[in-house]
Amino acid sequence: MLKVRLKAAPVDGGANEELVKFLSRFLKVPISSIEIKTGRTSKNKVVSVAGLAPADLDERLSPFK
């Protein structure tokens, strides 16, 4: 689990868009590789990252563990 605080208001998908952009930059993957699987209208979301091996994802998230 990763907790991210965003500045965008959760209006018209603004926060979701900001989250996808943030994760894309942080994980160094294209925006098209990030998909919100569940929780589009919730504070809690499940996000899928395509094209990134689990070990690479774990390594890039390691500073937050």
C-alpha positions in Angstrom: 0.0 0.0 0.0 1.2 3.5 -0.9 -0.3 6.7 0.5 -0.2 9.7 -1.9 -1.5 13.1 -1.0 -2.6 15.2 -4.0 -3.4 18.9 -4.4 -6.1 18.4 -7.1 -9.6 18.4 -5.9 -11.6 15.2 -6.5 -13.8 16.9 -9.0 -14.4 15.7 -12.6 -11.6 13.1 -12.2 -8.9 15.8 -11.5 -7.4 13.9 -8.6 -7.3 10.6 -10.5 -5.6 12.3 -13.4 -3.0 13.9 -11.1 -2.4 10.5 -9.4 -1.8 8.8 -12.8 0.6 11.5 -13.9 2.4 11.4 -10.5 2.8 7.6 -10.6 3.9 7.8 -14.3 6.7 10.3 -13.4 7.7 8.6 -10.2 7.8 5.0 -11.6 9.3 6.2 -15.0 6.6 4.5 -17.1 4.3 6.0 -19.7 0.9 7.4 -18.5 -0.7 4.7 -20.7 0.8 2.0 -18.5 -1.1 3.3 -15.4 -4.7 2.2 -14.9 -7.0 2.7 -11.9 -8.6 -0.7 -11.6 -11.0 0.1 -8.7 -11.9 3.1 -6.6 -12.3 5.9 -9.2 -14.7 7.7 -6.9 -13.1 6.6 -3.6 -10.1 7.7 -1.6 -8.8 4.1 -1.7 -7.8 2.9 -5.2 -6.2 -0.2 -6.8 -3.8 0.8 -9.5 -2.3 -1.4 -12.2 1.1 -0.7 -13.7 1.8 -2.5 -17.0 5.2 -3.1 -18.4 7.1 -3.0 -15.1 8.3 -6.2 -13.5 7.2 -6.7 -9.9 10.8 -6.6 -8.7 11.3 -3.2 -10.5 8.1 -1.9 -9.0 9.2 -3.0 -5.6 12.6 -1.4 -6.0 11.1 2.0 -7.2 8.7 2.0 -4.2 11.4 0.9 -1.7 12.1 4.5 -0.4 8.5 4.5 1.0 8.6 1.2 2.8 
